[in-house]
Amino acid sequence: MHRFFFCAVSCALVPSALAQWTTDTLSVARTQLAATSVEGKALFAGGVTLGTYHDTVDIYDAQTETWSTASLSIARSQLAAASVGGKAFFAGGRNQGGRFARVDIYDAATGTWSTAGLSQPRARLAAAAAGGKVLFAGGEVTLGSTTRVDIYDTQTDTWTTAELSEPRKSLAATAVGDLVLFGGGDASDRVDIYDTSTDTWSTASLSIARHSLAATSVGGLAFFGGGSVGGDSVDIMDAASGTWTTATLSVPRRKLAATSVGALALFAGGAGGFGAGDVVDIFDTGTQTWSTSNLSVARQSLAATTVLGRVMFAGGSVEQGGIFDTVDIFEPEHGVRYCSPANPNSSGAPGRIASHGSLVVSEQSFTLAAADLPVGEFGYFLVGSGQGTVQPPGSDGVLCLVCTFQGCGGIGRFNQAGRIIQGPVGSIDVDLSHLPMSPPVAVQPGDTWNFQCWYRDLGSSNFTDAISVTFI
């Protein structure tokens, strides 16, 4: 994996262990592909490159950070994807031969593929899953748009059908709690809402009718952003209260991609009045604030998914014919920063610490990283159950960790062979089942731990700032 900072203005890309954004590549450059994640794997399937349709499925294993490939049963683009019950579904789509009802199903437990069929061939449909069911709704058919919804129930292993309240294609879908929502499409403001717990349908309305929008969910909120008209509009439904509010993206655009990680909802890329864009709008549901970032390459008709705390935006195109294999990967920093800024070191900057990956203990995908250390100086990470401020003799920095539990022999040190880092940057993967305390400790869901990095600094030593992280 290639790790780089992305600059807000034009600048050289600089490697950094603290970079929140990294890049990778698909095996084949393509646009109008579909993506979903299942059991620690992200899958990017189908797509088209200048009239050549693809059956390629790129599979990213987030635990091993390795890629492999598989093949759909039919090469096609404009398909829809969703995951439920340990399986990933890729349905519908089109190629030069027409539209398809084919559903390719990947079983993550066995690594095997099977096929099924929708009740109606179509492309530009939408998919989402909740309550053990996966739904494929709407889409483009021979004579326009359709109302058809195909529903697969993992518990009964059966397929049934339902109908949207209006026919439409290029709609967006997301799930929140037991609800699956299908919003927009064609020239519609309609939102069809299916309650998987009661097997009932209801409707709501977006603030502006539009198609080619994107949807995602965070906590109890469902977001519908962008689109062909009023392309900076974001409609937000609170599932608990059933109420709707609105917000705006920083740049109006359609054919964008959306996904979420932690408390963040992200809307990336898309096409606006001046062609494809690279803007990523990020809404933090915890602070109720918006911020922006940038993809490494401006593009539209890309695909998005999240796996083990990593957001991935893959493929896409520009209207002038450029097709991309780029995968932009976003890993949000975790925890609450304290003892910040740290005392400056001989480089003139204060050392910094960050964490990435997943806070879910069972996923074992948690990384510590440090940056702005003196070049060539070694260091290692520290862990403590509590916070404190002690300046050790002979050090230019402040130790901000203590050990608070009974029988603790002091703070932990990740100084085993292979875990010593060397400035200016460094990172390690943390074994959450064996923190190097005395005695060793396994992290439990709900635990809060504090981390810092110690490093040599010419004739003395120093510390980065510290972070407090609560695991789930």
Secondary structure as UniProt FT lines:
FT   STRAND          2..3
FT   TURN            17..18
FT   STRAND          21..25
FT   STRAND          34..38
FT   TURN            39..40
FT   STRAND          41..45
FT   STRAND          48..49
FT   TURN            50..51
FT   STRAND          52..53
FT   STRAND          56..61
FT   TURN            62..65
FT   STRAND          66..71
FT   STRAND          80..84
FT   TURN            85..86
FT   STRAND          87..91
FT   STRAND          94..95
FT   TURN            96..97
FT   STRAND          98..99
FT   STRAND          102..107
FT   TURN            108..111
FT   STRAND          112..117
FT   STRAND          126..130
FT   TURN            131..132
FT   STRAND          133..137
FT   STRAND          140..141
FT   TURN            142..143
FT   STRAND          144..145
FT   STRAND          148..153
FT   TURN            154..157
FT   STRAND          158..163
FT   STRAND          172..176
FT   TURN            177..178
FT   STRAND          179..183
FT   TURN            186..187
FT   STRAND          190..195
FT   TURN            196..199
FT   STRAND          200..205
FT   STRAND          214..218
FT   TURN            219..220
FT   STRAND          221..225
FT   TURN            231..232
FT   STRAND          233..238
FT   TURN            239..242
FT   STRAND          243..248
FT   STRAND          257..261
FT   TURN            262..263
FT   STRAND          264..268
FT   STRAND          271..272
FT   TURN            273..274
FT   STRAND          275..276
FT   STRAND          279..284
FT   TURN            285..288
FT   STRAND          289..294
FT   STRAND          303..307
FT   TURN            308..309
FT   STRAND          310..314
FT   TURN            319..320
FT   STRAND          326..330
FT   STRAND          336..338
FT   TURN            346..347
FT   STRAND          352..357
FT   HELIX           361..363
FT   STRAND          366..371
FT   TURN            375..376
FT   STRAND          378..384
FT   STRAND          386..390
FT   TURN            393..394
FT   STRAND          399..402
FT   TURN            406..407
FT   STRAND          412..414
FT   TURN            417..418
FT   STRAND          421..422
FT   TURN            423..424
FT   STRAND          425..430
FT   TURN            432..433
FT   TURN            445..446
FT   STRAND          448..457
FT   TURN            458..459
FT   STRAND          460..463
FT   STRAND          466..470
//
